[in-house]
Amino acid sequence: MAIRVEHELHGRRRGRNTGVGLVLVGLVAIVFGLTVVKVLNLGDIQEFERFDHVARPALEAAATEAEANGGASE
Amino acid sequence: MTDATSMTDVAPDARTGEAQFGDYFALLKPRVMSLVVFTALVGLIVAPLPVHPFIGFVAILCIAVGAGASGALNMWWDADIDKVMKRTAKRPIPAGKVEPGEALGVGLALSGFSIVLLWLATNALAAGLLAFTIFFYAVVYSMWLKRATPQNIVIGGAAGAFPPMIGWAVATGGVSLESALMFALIFMWTPPHFWALALFVRTDYGDAGVPMLTETHGRRVTRHHILAYTLLLVPVAVGIGFTSIGGPVYLALSVALNARFLWGAWQVWRRDDAQAEADNYATEKWLFRISLSYLFLHFGALLVEAALRAAGWSFF
């Protein structure tokens, strides 16, 4: 029996499948867009660089100094 | 999100008889969605804190999809009565285009997606309010009250009143007097709007076993109710003008709109059915027509006030 590339079901449901495909593409675009907006709104990115598993003496020193100043003022 | 608005009819695919994408979209009651989008957008824009445009867009989309999901759940539950009534007989389930189980699946899936996405995009309160709105419309209104009491439209109207409150919560993360008053405006407006329609449109709700005030308590009582709810509506609508989202433009328009609406409700209250039939329910039809512009213009005026504040013209 010859293999039919296009089953008749594909034609019958083309509209539905196209619609669902577009909805999924839209969902991906929304999640991507949200990620971009949220990351851009994080503020000072250096706040997060301290947690990137790499020793950053300059940042650590700055953070320690800031904590010490904060503690002294209380 | 009342049933007073009919949904978009979508023709089945003549070639195949298979349900098409539009049939599933019709489950979401697109015309009801438009009111939800408008009022939610106003709630979001008039809030004191700015929202990033993309997050605002996603939030409004989630609110619209959530409202649509509750519409799909409503169609799943009410398929038996939709089949009986002429206005709803062409909906996808009674028309045989979509299986009831599919509508339930679409409703539940979109509910979950819209709530979770709104939570991720904005905050837990906005997502919680959207979840409660869906629950209220699908369970409290559709499953419980709609067939149990002629006050169904009053309590069910709350589901349609939540969108501006959700929009406000998206921006501020909270509720306030202003958002509660926007809720109350739609909540109090729904009964006179719907009952004015019920007075001049012969519905077949009775055949479907859905109690309507005009049939259970009579048209005289319905006229009393229209006037009573209009009297409750007026202070809410005008009161918004004195809050942080109001101003002279809103206040002037609101006083004029409420004077006209109250006059219409008074005229409807004064008449009996013999007078109404003599002029083919002209006053009742007029009251229904002005009720449509009443709500649109109130929320439009709030937008104008927000634009004036953004331009630096703050009066209060």
Interface residues (C-beta under 8 A of the other chain):
Chain A: G11 R12 R13 G15 R16 T18 G19 V20 I30 G33 L34 V37 N41
Chain B: D13 T16 E18 A19 Q20 F21 G22 Y24 F25 H52 F54 I55 V58 L61 L117 L120 A121
